[in-house]
Amino acid sequence: QVTLVESGGGLVQTGGSLTLSCVASGGTFSWFAAGWFRQAPGKEREFVAAISWTGGRTDLADSVKGRFTISKDNAKNTVYLHMNTLKLEDTAVYYCAVDRRRTPTPVRQGDQYDYWGQGTQVTVSQ
């Protein structure tokens, strides 16, 4: 069983930055591919970013390219989402997820992930 705990969310003004962390316990983290998703009120969950199990390949949604990056620290069992130049439309609950199968490419499809965190709220204000 793998447990994921996100942190780092909060209230930030437009143009600001936040870094979300997702700490995993259980399983062999170095084998995990990972992703970040978000869900805004009244909207469906959407893909934000993903990283391959080696950490060598990443994928970002068009809406966050150039502003967000995803990284993975195997020594700390942690996946990060670094968010810069935040916009009002980035307001959402952010979820991390992991795929245990050593997937060599970043995965955008949520149903490919095995475990999910509880989410952390990010609110961007003017």
Order of alpha helices (4+ residues) and beta strands (2+ residues): beta-beta-beta-beta-beta-beta-beta-beta-beta-beta-beta
